[in-house]
Amino acid sequence: MMGLTEPLHRAAYSTPHKPATIFGERTRSWAEFKDRAARLAAGLKSNGVNAGDPIAILGLNSDRYLEYYYAVWWLGAVVVPMNIRWSVAENAYSLNDSGAKVMFIDAQFSPLIPQIKAEAKGLTTLIYLDDEKCPEGLLDFEALIANNAPMEDARKSGEDLAGIFYTGGTTGFPKGVLIPHRALWFNGLSLAKLIETSEETKYLHAAPMFHLADGAASLATTAVGGTHVIIPMFTPDGVLTAIGANKITHSLLVPTMIGMLVQSQSYTPDHLSSLTHLIYGGSPIPEGILRQLIRELPWVGLINAYGQTEMAPVISALAPKHHVLDGPHADRFKSVGQVAPGVEIRIVDENGKDVPRGEVGEIVARSPGSMQGYHNKPEQTKKTLDNGWIKTGDGARMDEDGFLFIVDRVKDMVITGGENVFSAEVENAVSTFPGVMQVAVIGIPDEQWGEAVHAIIVTQGGVTLDSEAITAHCRNQLANYKLPRSFEFKAEPLPLSGAGKVLKRELRKPHWGGHEKGVS
């Protein structure tokens, strides 16, 4: 099994002068990138870092973030990307749990260093990522490269551990997912096929680089020697500017980002004229937003990639040809497509038995991309990983043609009067009402029915919406028991995890205080 540095060797050998990274005014070739990764790895080794050691990073997107990944793998060490939206306590937990003694950090987060060091007692070495003068007590990123000769590649591969990716920002305490080289290597090649990357690809990193959604697309770009164009973080104007200036061909955005992009005052479809592929995933996309994309961007190949960190991450994908609004297969655009090459899935009931086609059950999946388990959590590993099968926690059904329809996170299902209501189904219906920018549906306490369906809506431009009109709109699409019984209208965006998923536990908290149901 090949390792994660092999595509870097290929790109530097086959296309040494082709741009590898573009970050602002700074462009570096694949030959430069490989040399810098080898020197940075040597710099880490000279400071006592050994193969197998966990090395953390906390920072916004940058070309140096990508160099960090490959330098750590070159050394044979283990990446530990930190969630930029988490609290100091959550990230300190991840540092302590992983055992990371070394962390890269940028100017955005350097003010947190005293707090981090106070809570992460094992942290001994900090490396500064930015161009400004290196703060006292930190090692300088560029100095580590300049002062060390390139070292030999450790050539780790297969079951050698590549990363500990912490997940659980929407569900509670973080879990460190153990991902070997085998899993990331498989996903990079699989996604390269699914999203059709090539040497001419210019992939825009706008989603956070700590997350495996962006990470898999990044690996797919390196696998073919494409170019990584990087902006520090997502903003609608930043994305539009980067696409126009760099003639971006590929990008991955979570649905929340897409909604903000197409509703921006700066947006017109022409801004995306160079795009050939737009990958979306990470959470369900509102049907109204997806319909708008299909209508306005007919030249863009839309790809819905479904997966989770435990699968590193790809499970299925909906191809561009199935993003259609008319014809006998028009409903397929509401699915997450067909199972990705090399992946197996089953849809099972609560006893682990396969359910018939068309019936709802939990997705379980396995592939060469499966995790090894959760770090230091044998009981949770046992509950999630069963004989190679990952229990995803996602409720879904599969039609006769093999298209997978996600109905809800199992834990997000609302049970009202004994009937199961899948929040994603209600959210899709509400999202098609004019003026709705974001919507989240949760269950709230109800004395008569146990739970009632409650819709929380962020309106476009602060417009005033009528709840009765929304209910009438949804009545044509939903059974009566699925209709929202109450509404909450907000002007500010819904709380999100670092991966762009709505934090429903935060939305439930005000309603479930003093009640038995948990909010995780």
C-alpha positions in Angstrom: 0.0 0.0 0.0 1.4 3.4 -1.0 1.9 6.2 1.5 0.8 9.8 1.5 4.1 11.2 0.4 4.1 9.2 -2.8 1.9 11.6 -4.7 4.3 14.4 -3.7 7.3 12.6 -5.1 5.3 12.1 -8.3 4.2 15.7 -8.7 7.8 17.0 -8.0 9.3 14.6 -10.5 6.7 14.9 -13.3 5.8 18.6 -13.0 8.5 20.2 -11.0 7.9 23.8 -12.2 4.1 23.7 -12.1 2.5 25.7 -9.3 1.8 23.6 -6.2 0.4 26.3 -4.0 -0.9 29.8 -4.4 -1.5 31.9 -1.3 -2.0 35.6 -1.8 1.0 36.9 -3.8 3.1 33.8 -2.9 3.4 30.9 -5.4 5.5 27.8 -5.0 6.3 25.0 -7.4 6.0 21.3 -6.7 9.8 21.0 -6.7 9.9 23.8 -4.0 7.1 22.3 -2.1 8.8 18.9 -1.8 12.1 20.5 -0.8 10.4 22.6 1.9 8.5 19.6 3.3 11.8 17.6 3.5 13.6 20.5 5.2 10.7 21.1 7.6 10.7 17.5 8.5 14.4 17.7 9.2 13.8 20.8 11.4 11.3 18.9 13.4 13.6 16.0 13.9 16.4 18.3 15.0 14.1 19.5 17.7 13.5 16.0 19.1 10.5 14.9 17.1 10.5 11.3 16.1 8.5 9.1 13.7 5.2 8.2 15.2 5.0 11.3 17.4 1.7 13.4 17.2 2.2 16.9 16.0 -0.7 19.4 16.3 -1.6 22.5 14.4 -4.0 25.4 15.2 -4.4 28.0 12.5 -6.3 29.4 9.6 -5.8 28.1 6.1 -2.4 28.8 4.4 0.2 27.3 2.1 2.2 26.5 5.2 -0.7 24.5 6.6 -0.4 22.2 3.6 3.3 22.0 4.0 2.8 21.0 7.6 0.8 18.0 6.5 3.4 16.7 4.1 6.4 17.5 6.4 4.8 15.5 9.2 4.1 12.6 7.0 7.6 12.9 5.5 9.1 12.5 9.0 6.8 9.6 9.6 5.0 11.4 12.4 1.2 11.9 13.0 -0.9 15.0 12.2 -3.3 16.3 14.8 -5.3 19.2 13.2 -7.1 21.4 15.7 -10.6 22.7 15.3 -10.5 26.5 14.9 -14.0 26.9 16.3 -13.5 25.0 19.5 -12.8 26.5 22.9 -9.4 26.4 24.5 -10.6 23.7 26.8 -11.8 21.5 23.9 -8.5 21.9 22.0 -6.5 21.4 25.2 -8.4 18.2 25.7 -7.4 17.1 22.2 -3.7 18.0 22.9 -3.7 16.1 26.2 -5.6 13.1 24.7 -3.3 12.8 21.7 -0.1 13.4 23.7 1.1 16.1 21.3 4.2 17.9 22.6 4.6 20.0 19.5 2.1 22.4 18.0 2.2 24.8 15.0 0.2 28.0 15.6 -0.5 31.2 13.7 -1.0 34.9 14.6 -4.8 34.4 14.8 -4.5 32.0 17.7 -1.1 33.0 19.3 -2.9 35.2 22.0 -4.3 31.9 23.4 -0.9 30.4 24.0 -0.8 31.1 27.8 -4.2 29.5 28.2 -3.3 26.5 26.0 -0.1 25.9 27.8 -1.8 26.2 31.2 -4.3 23.4 30.2 -2.1 21.3 28.0 0.7 20.4 30.4 2.6 18.2 27.9 3.0 20.8 25.3 6.7 21.7 25.1 7.4 23.2 21.6 5.4 25.8 19.6 6.2 26.7 16.0 5.0 30.0 14.5 3.4 29.9 11.1 3.1 33.6 10.1 5.4 36.0 8.3 5.6 38.5 11.2 8.4 38.4 13.7 8.3 35.2 15.6 7.2 35.7 19.2 9.7 35.0 21.9 9.8 31.4 23.0 8.4 30.0 19.7 10.3 28.4 16.8 10.1 30.1 13.4 8.6 28.0 10.6 10.8 29.5 7.9 14.0 29.2 10.0 13.3 25.5 10.5 13.3 25.2 6.7 16.3 27.4 6.0 18.5 25.9 8.7 18.1 22.3 7.9 19.1 20.1 4.9 16.4 17.9 3.4 16.0 14.6 5.1 15.1 11.2 3.6 11.4 10.4 3.4 10.4 7.9 6.1 8.1 6.3 3.5 5.3 5.4 6.0 2.4 3.6 4.5 -0.5 1.1 5.0 -1.5 0.7 8.6 1.1 3.3 9.8 -0.9 6.0 11.6 -1.2 9.2 9.6 -3.4 11.3 11.7 -5.7 11.7 14.7 -8.7 13.7 13.6 -10.9 15.0 16.4 -14.6 14.8 15.9 -17.6 15.3 18.1 -18.1 19.1 17.9 -21.8 18.6 17.2 -22.3 15.8 19.7 -20.2 16.6 22.8 -16.8 15.4 24.0 -14.2 15.1 21.2 -13.2 11.7 19.9 -9.8 11.2 18.3 -10.3 9.2 15.1 -7.3 7.1 14.2 -6.7 7.3 10.5 -3.9 5.3 8.9 -2.1 6.1 5.6 -4.1 3.4 3.9 -7.4 5.2 4.6 -6.3 8.6 3.4 -4.4 7.2 0.4 -7.5 5.3 -0.7 -9.8 8.4 -0.2 -7.5 10.6 -2.2 -7.5 8.4 -5.2 -11.2 7.6 -4.9 -12.2 11.3 -4.7 -9.8 12.1 -7.6 -12.0 9.9 -9.8 -15.3 11.1 -8.4 -14.5 14.8 -8.7 -12.5 14.4 -11.9 -9.3 16.2 -10.9 -6.4 16.5 -13.3 -3.1 18.2 -13.7 -5.0 21.3 -14.8 -7.1 21.4 -11.7 -7.0 24.5 -9.5 -8.6 23.6 -6.2 -9.7 26.4 -3.9 -9.3 25.7 -0.2 -12.1 27.8 1.3 -13.4 25.2 3.8 -11.2 24.8 6.9 -8.1 22.7 6.3 -8.3 21.0 9.6 -11.4 19.1 8.4 -11.2 15.9 6.4 -13.8 17.1 3.9 -11.3 19.6 2.6 -8.5 17.2 3.3 -9.8 14.5 1.0 -10.3 17.0 -1.9 -6.8 18.3 -1.1 -5.3 14.7 -1.4 -7.2 14.3 -4.7 -5.6 17.4 -6.0 -2.0 16.4 -5.0 -2.6 12.9 -6.4 -2.8 14.4 -10.0 -0.3 17.2 -9.5 -3.0 20.0 -9.6 -2.6 23.4 -8.0 -3.8 24.3 -4.4 -5.1 27.9 -4.2 -5.7 28.8 -0.6 -7.5 31.6 1.2 -7.3 32.0 5.1 -11.0 31.3 5.7 -14.4 31.4 4.0 -16.0 34.7 3.2 -18.4 35.2 0.2 -16.3 38.0 -1.2 -13.0 36.2 -0.6 -14.3 33.1 -2.5 -15.6 35.1 -5.4 -12.4 37.1 -5.7 -10.2 34.0 -5.5 -12.2 32.2 -8.1 -12.0 35.1 -10.5 -8.4 35.9 -10.0 -7.1 32.3 -10.2 -9.6 30.7 -12.6 -10.5 28.1 -10.0 -11.9 24.8 -11.4 -12.7 22.9 -8.3 -13.8 23.8 -4.7 -15.6 22.2 -1.8 -18.0 24.1 0.3 -20.4 23.1 3.0 -24.1 24.0 2.4 -24.0 26.9 4.9 -21.2 28.4 2.9 -23.0 27.9 -0.3 -26.1 29.6 1.1 -24.0 32.6 2.2 -22.3 32.7 -1.2 -25.4 32.8 -3.4 -27.2 35.2 -1.1 -24.3 37.6 -1.0 -24.9 41.0 -2.7 -21.6 40.5 -4.6 -22.7 37.2 -6.2 -23.7 36.7 -9.7 -23.5 33.3 -11.5 -20.8 34.8 -13.9 -18.5 35.0 -10.9 -18.2 31.2 -11.0 -17.7 31.0 -14.8 -14.3 29.1 -14.4 -15.7 26.5 -12.1 -16.1 23.0 -13.6 -16.8 21.1 -10.3 -18.4 22.2 -7.0 -18.4 19.6 -4.3 -20.7 20.0 -1.3 -21.4 18.0 1.8 -20.8 17.9 5.5 -24.5 18.4 6.3 -27.8 18.3 4.3 -28.2 21.1 1.8 -31.5 23.0 1.8 -33.5 22.0 -1.2 -34.2 25.6 -2.1 -30.4 26.3 -2.3 -29.8 23.2 -4.4 -32.5 24.0 -6.9 -31.0 27.5 -7.3 -27.5 26.1 -8.0 -28.9 23.6 -10.6 -30.8 26.4 -12.4 -28.1 29.1 -12.2 -24.9 27.1 -12.8 -25.6 24.6 -15.6 -22.0 24.5 -16.6 -20.8 23.4 -13.1 -20.6 19.7 -12.2 -22.3 19.6 -8.8 -21.2 16.7 -6.6 -22.8 15.8 -3.3 -20.2 13.9 -1.3 -21.5 12.1 1.7 -19.2 10.6 4.4 -17.8 11.0 7.9 -14.4 11.3 9.6 -14.5 7.6 10.6 -14.5 6.7 6.9 -11.8 9.2 6.0 -14.4 10.4 4.8 -16.1 9.3 1.6 -19.1 6.9 1.6 -21.2 7.9 -1.4 -21.4 10.6 -4.1 -24.2 12.1 -6.3 -22.7 12.7 -9.8 -23.3 15.8 -11.8 -25.5 14.0 -14.3 -28.0 13.2 -11.5 -28.4 16.9 -10.5 -31.5 17.4 -12.7 -34.9 19.0 -11.8 -37.0 17.5 -14.7 -37.6 14.0 -16.1 -38.3 10.6 -14.6 -35.3 10.7 -12.3 -35.6 14.3 -11.1 -35.9 13.2 -7.4 -32.4 11.8 -7.4 -30.9 15.3 -6.7 -32.3 14.9 -3.2 -30.2 11.9 -2.6 -26.5 11.5 -1.7 -26.0 9.4 -4.7 -24.6 5.9 -5.1 -22.0 4.2 -3.0 -18.4 5.3 -3.9 -16.0 2.8 -5.6 -14.4 0.5 -3.0 -17.1 1.2 -0.4 -19.7 -1.3 1.0 -22.8 -0.2 2.8 -25.7 -1.9 4.5 -28.9 -0.3 5.9 -29.9 -2.1 9.1 -32.4 -2.0 11.9 -31.7 -1.6 15.6 -30.8 -5.3 15.8 -28.2 -5.0 12.9 -30.4 -6.8 10.4 -30.7 -5.6 6.9 -34.0 -3.7 6.1 -35.7 -4.1 2.7 -35.1 -1.5 0.0 -37.1 1.6 0.5 -37.3 1.2 4.3 -35.4 3.5 6.7 -32.5 2.1 8.8 -29.0 3.1 10.0 -26.2 3.2 7.5 -23.2 0.9 8.3 -20.2 1.1 6.0 -16.7 -0.3 5.4 -13.9 0.3 2.9 -10.1 0.7 2.8 -10.9 4.1 4.2 -12.2 2.9 7.5 -10.7 4.2 10.7 -8.6 2.0 13.1 -10.7 3.2 16.0 -11.0 6.0 18.5 -7.9 7.0 20.4 -7.9 5.9 24.1 -11.6 5.0 23.8 -11.9 1.2 23.5 -15.6 1.1 24.5 -16.7 3.8 22.0 -14.6 2.0 19.4 -16.4 -1.3 20.1 -19.8 0.5 19.8 -19.0 2.1 16.5 -16.6 -0.4 14.8 -18.1 -3.9 14.4 -16.1 -6.5 12.4 -14.8 -3.7 10.1 -18.2 -2.0 9.7 -18.6 1.6 10.8 -22.0 2.4 12.4 -22.6 5.9 11.0 -25.5 7.0 13.2 -27.2 8.3 10.0 -30.8 7.1 9.2 -31.4 6.5 5.5 -33.2 4.5 2.8 -32.0 3.1 -0.5 -34.1 3.0 -3.6 -34.2 0.1 -6.2 -31.5 1.8 -8.3 -29.0 2.1 -5.4 -29.5 5.8 -4.7 -29.1 6.6 -1.0 -31.4 9.1 0.7 -30.3 10.4 4.1 -33.4 11.1 6.3 -31.7 12.2 9.5 -29.1 11.7 12.1 -30.6 9.0 14.3 -30.3 11.2 17.3 -32.0 14.2 15.6 -35.2 12.3 14.8 -38.2 13.9 16.4 -40.7 11.4 17.9 -44.1 13.0 18.2 -47.2 11.0 19.3 -45.3 7.8 18.5 -44.5 8.9 14.9 -41.0 9.4 13.7 -40.3 12.8 12.0 -37.0 13.2 10.2 -35.9 16.8 10.7 -34.0 16.9 7.4 -37.3 16.2 5.5 -39.0 19.1 7.3 -36.0 21.4 6.7 -36.1 20.7 3.0 -39.8 21.7 2.8 -39.3 24.9 4.8 -36.1 25.9 2.9 -38.1 26.2 -0.4 -40.3 29.0 1.1 -39.1 32.5 -0.2 -37.1 34.5 2.3 -35.7 31.5 4.2 -31.9 31.6 4.4 -31.3 28.9 7.0 -33.5 26.5 8.8 -33.0 23.9 11.6 -35.8 21.7 12.9 -35.7 20.2 16.4 -38.0 18.5 18.8 -39.2 20.4 21.8 -41.1 19.2 24.9 -44.9 18.8 24.4 -47.1 17.5 27.2 -49.6 15.9 24.9 -47.3 14.4 22.2 -44.0 14.0 24.0 -42.2 16.2 21.4 -43.4 18.8 19.0 -41.7 19.8 15.7 -40.1 23.2 16.1 -38.5 25.2 13.2 -35.8 27.8 13.7 -35.5 30.1 10.7 -32.9 32.6 9.7 -34.5 35.1 7.3 -32.8 36.6 4.2 -32.0 40.3 4.8 -34.1 40.5 7.9 -37.4 40.1 6.1 -40.5 39.3 8.1 -42.0 35.9 7.4 -45.5 34.6 8.3 -45.6 31.3 10.1 -49.1 30.4 8.8 -47.9 31.0 5.2 -44.9 28.7 5.8 -47.2 26.0 7.3 -49.5 26.2 4.3 -46.5 26.0 1.9 -45.3 22.8 3.7 -48.7 21.2 3.9 -48.4 20.3 0.2 -45.2 18.4 0.9 -45.5 16.9 4.4 -48.0 14.8 6.3 -49.9 16.8 9.0 -47.9 15.3 11.9 -44.6 16.4 10.3 -45.6 20.1 10.1 -43.9 22.5 12.4 -46.1 23.4 15.4 -44.0 26.4 16.4 -41.5 28.7 14.8 -38.6 30.9 15.9 -37.3 33.6 13.6 -33.7 34.9 13.8 -31.6 37.5 12.1 -28.3 36.1 13.1 -26.8 32.8 11.6 -27.4 29.5 13.4 -24.5 28.2 15.6 -22.1 26.1 13.6 -19.3 23.6 14.2 -15.9 24.1 12.6 -17.1 21.9 9.8 -20.1 24.1 9.1 -22.7 21.8 10.7 -25.5 23.3 12.7 -25.1 22.7 16.4 -28.5 21.4 17.2 -27.6 20.7 20.8 -27.2 24.4 21.3 -30.6 25.1 19.8 -32.2 22.4 22.0 -30.7 23.6 25.3 -33.2 26.5 25.9 -36.1 24.2 25.4 -35.0 21.1 27.3 -33.9 22.5 30.7 -35.5 20.5 33.4 -36.7 17.8 31.0 -35.5 14.2 30.7 -34.3 14.2 27.0 -30.7 15.1 26.5 -29.5 17.7 24.1 -26.4 16.1 22.6 
